[in-house]
Each structure stands twice: as structure tokens, then as C-alpha cells.
């Protein structure tokens, strides 16, 4: 019998408790608390995320069933659902957001050299998008959405190298996607991939002035004049045109006075023609299309994180509790990304989380668990057993 540490406790070895305490002290989070401090709150919520539990009741029930193991799992003790709920309602969500931002600063550099499929550029490449969680407006009155419904949006700037979020903002459903461009500070030389919802010429011009690049889908009603056309393109690749344009509209031209580039591409598989708008004159037209194709990594990220981390079923109704829930989910993803890099595991972040979710109470050395050689077919068969 393995007398080592539980897998869950081994994952906590990758979490910097000192940095977390700095975040707690910044907002006086442990004021008038005893045993159940912010750290224990975080550990129990992290346990819920890692094991894909659907509610605070499920977390409390599982931990109560294993109360004799809690010390060895890295927890001070068991608390009931009400205590956990009150902590989520009352303790400042910025503690967990700040710790999430610390983890971002720690994990992103680990994947800085990660290759991008079909791209050989050295630029930082980001995908910008948001995902919406629909809510009942009766229960979540602070989060109005469209069509008399409630909603929460998670705006994310995803570093394509490693699929690591570099910026996250939680808002209500009425917060327009393009407003996030007013918050993000563009990085010189970076390339930002976004869909047509982010066409805000004033904000795009700020990106241009900062020495950064953007690639977006062009709106169909955009008014422009072609000033130059590159005829040196290969139609076999799907390219149809590569043009330099200037905007015609009085307001648009005032907001973005410099030339832009429009690349036309026909997708044979889906039989649709796509128009890409960019300020990047350095890369080839085909590279523009390949770069934009990588934007779908953020769609995969949102889809996976909703399915495999507990995001859809929120663990509280207040704005504070929802922010804590979302940030703990993001912290969980980043901790697993840290584990993957440190152990040099060939498994994906998504595969590792699924393995850890069914192995939290095992005592196998985590390196042995995540670096063992086995076929993808065998792994998928194991996972499917737990999905049925």
C-alpha cells in the first residue's frame, strides 16, 4: 500500500500559499475568522472544481464523508454548506481574482515558447472573446442580460501559446464585447485575434498606435475604397484577394484615418467566403487566414471549461459569490497548467484535469500518474467509463 500523500494534497504543493496570503492581507480577508479562513475556503472550492462537484452541498457532503482524511488532504476541517456559502457571500472576491492574476503571471511564461499550429512567427498571439452563462433574472437581479433574462459574461484574452488566459473580466450580460478593448493594454508587437463583434475603430486605432496588430472578421456593410491590390496570390490556397483599403464613412475615417488591409478567403469545405480586416502589412495573406483560424482555440477553451470545470451551475447568487466561483475555476485551470509544465507531462491540460478528478483520493505519486506512457485509446476508454 502506498503510504504517500493523497493526489489532491500533492496538487496543493504547486500552489504558493505565501502569495495567496499576500492577496488575503491586501483585503483583510481573514478579519474575525478562526479555523475556516480564506485559505481553507479556497482549498475546499478548489477541491470542488478539481473533482467536478456541482454544488456547495456536494462539496460539503463529500468532505464530511472523508472527514478523517481532511488533514492529510490539506484542509483544517469540515464545514457545512451554510458556512461555505456565507464565506462566498461575505469575503472579498478580489482576493481570488488577485491570486488568479498572480497565477497568470507565473504560468504564462512557462508556455512562452509553445508552438502555434501552422505559424512560425515569434510574436505573442492572443484570442479575444467572451462566453455567456444564462441566468434567471429573478434570482440574479444584479446581472441583466438580453431579452429580459439574466446573464454573466466571462471576457477572456487567451494566449494562444499553451491556451493560457492572460486577462479575465467578469461582467453582466449587457456589457458589450467591444468595451473590453478599452480595458486591455495592447502589447507592442502582439497579434490580437477577434471576431466582428469587436469592430470598434477607435479602439482598433489605439491598438495600431501601440505598435500591436489585430486580425478580425470584417462587417459586411463596411464602407471603404480600395487603394491597392496584391495580385500575387495563389487561388489554390483559398485566397481570393489581398487589398489595401481606406474607410469612407466620415466617423469611421476620423476614428481610423490610416490604411487597412482586407484579405478575402474562400473556405471550400464549408463553401463560405470570409473577409479578414487587419493592420498587419508584414505577414502574408495566407498567414493572416492561418492566424485567424487559431482564434478557435478560445472557443474550444470556453466549451471545455464549461463542461469539465464547474461553471454552468453557479455556487451562489450574489455578484461576490459568482466572481469567487469563476475565479477559483480559472485558478484550478492554471494550477493544472503549472503541474503539466513542471512534470513535463505529454498529456493535455484537459486530460490531466480528468485524470485528477477521478484520482483525488489516490496515493499514487502524481508524477507517475501523469507521465506514464499509455495510448490515447486506452485513456479515452477509461474516461468514457466515467462519462456514462
N, C-alpha and C positions, 0 to 999 in steps of 0.2 A: 504494500500500500504506500502511495506517495504521501509523505508527511510534510510536504512543502506548503506554500501559500496557495490560497484559492486564486483562480484565474482573475476574478474581479479585483481582488486585492493587488494582484500583480499589475493590472492596468493602472491602478492608482499610483504606482511607483513612477509612472510617466507624467504625473500631474504635480506641478510645482506648488506645494501648499503655501510656501512663503509668499509667492507672488499673489496667490489668492487672498492671503491675509492682508496684503497691502491694499487690495481692492475693497476688502471689508472695512478696514480702518479709514479709508478715504470717505466713506459714507456712514461711519459709526454704526455699522450693521449689527454688531453684537451687543449694543447697548441694552442693558437689563435682560440679558439672556443667561441661561445656565448651561445645561447639558446640550440642548438642541440649538447649537449655534449655526451660523451661516455655512460653515464647512460641512457639518453633518446634513444640513438641508441640501447642499449641492450634491453630496455623495449619494444621498437617497434618491434624488431626482435623476442623477446620472445613472444609477442602477436601473431606474425605471426606463430610461431611454435605451440603455445597452441591452436590456432584456425585453424590449418592446412591449412593456405593460401599458394598458390602455387608460388607466385612471389612477388617481391618488389612492383610492380604495384598494386597487390591485397591488400597488406598491406596499401599502401598509399590511395587507393580508400576507403577502409573500415574505416580507421581512419578519413578521410575527411568527410565521411558521418556522423560520430559521433563526429565532432569537438567540439560541445558544451559539450561533456562528457569527453573530454580528461583529463582535470584537475582532475576529480574525478576517472579516470582510472589510475592515477599515472603518466601521461605524461605532459610535459610542453607545448606541442603544436604539431600541424600537420606540417609535412614536405612532400615535393613531392618525387616522385620516384627517381629523379636525385640526390637530396640531400642525400637520404638514400644510393644510390648506390655509391656516391663519398665517403661517410663515410666508407663504407665497403672496398672500394679500398685503402683508404689512412691511416686508423687508424690501429695501430699495432695489429695483430691477437693474439699476446701473452697476451694481456690484458684479452681477453675472455678465452684463454687457462688456464691462471693462476687462473682465477676465477673458472673455471671448476675444476681445481685441488684442490682449496680450498673447493668447494662443495663436492668433493670426500672424502676429509679428514673429513668433517663434517657428511656426510650421512652414510658412510660405517660402522662406529662404532654403528650406530643405529640398524643395521641388523646383528651385530656380533653373536648374539645368535639364529639367524634364522635357523630352522632345514633344513637339506638336505634330500630329499626323499630317504628312504631305507638305510640311512647312519647314524651311531651313533658315528662317530669319532669326536673329538674336534678340529682336525687340520683345518687350513684355507685351503679352496679348491678353486682353480681358473681354469677357462677355457680360453684357449688362441686360438684366431683365427682372421681372417680378413674378411672383406666384401669389395667387389669391386663395384664402381659406374662407369659404362661405359660412356665415353665422346667422343666428336668429337675432334680429334687431331688438326683439323684446328682452332678450337676456343680455345682449351686448350693445346697450344703447350708446356707448362711447365710440362704437366702431361702425358708423354709417357706410353703406355701400351703394350700389346702383339698384334701381328698380325696387325701392322700399325694403331692401334687405340689408343685413349687416355683413361686414366683410373685414378681414385683416389682410394686408398686403405685406409680403416679405420681399423688399427690394435688395437684390444681391449683385455685387460686382465680382465675378468669378475669374480667378486667374486660370487660364486655360492650361498652363503648365502644372499638371497634377490635380486639376479641378479643385483648387483650394479657394474658398471665399476670401476676398481681400477687404470687402466692405459690406455691411449689412445694415439695413434700416427697416424697422417695423412701423407701419402706418395704418390708418384706417383705409377703407376701400375707395374713398373718394379722392385720395391723394394721387394726382396724375403722375404717370410714369416719368414723363419728361422733367418733372420738378426735381428729380434726383440728380440731374445734371448740374443743378445749382449748388448741390451739397458736395459732390465729388470734386476733389482737387486733381486735375489731369497731371499725369506723369510724363515728363519730356521723353519723346521717342516711343511711347507706348501706343498700341493699337487697340481701339475700343470697338467691339462688335455689338450692334444693336439693331432692333427691328424698327419699322417705320413709326411706331408709337413715340419714339424718341427724337423725331424730326422737330427740333426747336433751333432755328437758325442762329439765334442769339447765343444759345449755349454751345452750339457746334462751333461757332466762330471763336469762342473762348478756348475751346479745345485746340483749335488751329493756332491761335496766338500763343498758346502754351508750348507749342512745338510737338504736340501729340497728334495722332491720326485717328480717324473714325471711318468705319465702313457700315453703312446702313442700307436697308431697302428704301428705294425712292417711292414717294407717293405718286399715284397715277395722275393726279391733277396738278402736278408741279409745272409752273410756267418758266420756261428757260429758252435760251438761244445757244445754238452750237457754234463755238468759235474755232474749234479744231477737231479733226477726226483722224485717228490712227487706223490706217488700212492694213497694217502689218499684223494681222491676226489670223489664226488658223480655225476655220469653221468646224473642223472635225472635233475640236476640243469642246464644242458647245458655244463658243464665243460668237456673238453676232455683231457687236460694235464696241468701240472704246473711244469715248468723246470727251472733249473739254467743253464745259458749258459755263454760262453766267446766268444768274437768276434775273427774271424780268420784272416781277412784281415790285412795286415801289417799296413796300415794307420789307419784303424778303431781301431785296437788293441792298437795302440800307443795313439790315441786320447781318448779312453775309456778303460783303462787297467784293470778295475775291473769287477767282475761277474755281470751279469744282470739276470733278471727274465722274462720268457716268459710264458704267460697264454693263452691257446687255449680254445676258447668258440664257441659252435655251436648255432646259433640263429634259432630255429625251425620255428618260424613264417615267417622269410624271407628266410630260408633254405640257410644260408651262414655261413662259418666258419671264425671267427675273431681271430687275433693274437695280443695280447697286450704285449708291452715291458715296463718294469718298473724297477726302482732301489729299490722299496719298498718291503722289506722282512718281514715286520711286520704285514700287513693285510692279510686276507685270499684271496685265488684265486677268490672266488665269490665276495668278496668286491672290488677287482680290476675291475671286469666287471661292478659292480653296480656304482662304482665311474665314470668310463668312460661313462656310459650311461648318467650321469648328464652333460656331455660335450655338449649335445644337447641343453642345456639352452641358450648357446651363439648363436646357430643357430636361436632359437626362438626369442632371443633378437634382432638380426640383421634383421630378417624378419619383426618383429613388428615395429621396429623403422623406417624402410624404408616405411612401409605402413601408419603409424599413426603420425609420425613427418615428416616435410618437408625436406627430404634428397635427394630423387631422382632428383628433379627439383632444381638445384642449383641457388642461388640468385646472382651470379656474376661469372666472367670468370677468374679473376686473382687468383693466389695462395693465396694471402692475403684474398680476399673475400670468397673463398671456405673454408679456415680454420676458418674464423669467423662464417660462416654458420653452419659448422659441430659442432663447439664448443658450439654455442648457442643452438643447438638441444640437445646436451648432457647435458648442464646446465638445460634445460627445464625438461628433464627426471629426473635429480637429485633433482630439486626443488619439483617436484610432489612426488618423493620418500620421501622427507622430510615432505611434507604435510601429506602423508599417515601415516607415523610413528607418527607424532605429534598428529594427530587427532585419532590415533588408529583405523583407518578405516579397516573394513574387506574386502573391495574391493581391487582388484589388482591395481598395478600402471597403467596397461594398461586400465582398466575400468575407473579409475579416470580421466585419460587424455581425454578419450572420453566424459565423463560427463562434464568436464571443458570446452571442446572445443565447446559444444553447450550451455553453460551456462555463458559465459564470461560476458555478459551484464545483467545478472540477479542480483538481490539484496538479494537473499536468503543467510542467514548465511552459510558459507562454511561447518561448522561442521554439520549442519542439512542436507545439501545436500549430504555429503559423508558418513555419518554414519547412515542414515535412513535405516531401515530394509525393504528390498523388495527382491522378488525372482529373481534368475538368469534368469528365463524365461521371466519375465516382463522386465528386463533390456535389454536382447537381442532383444526383440521385439521393444523397444524404439530405440536402436542403429540401427536396420535394417531399420527403417523408414528413417534414415538419410544416409544410405549407398546406397539406391535405387536411 
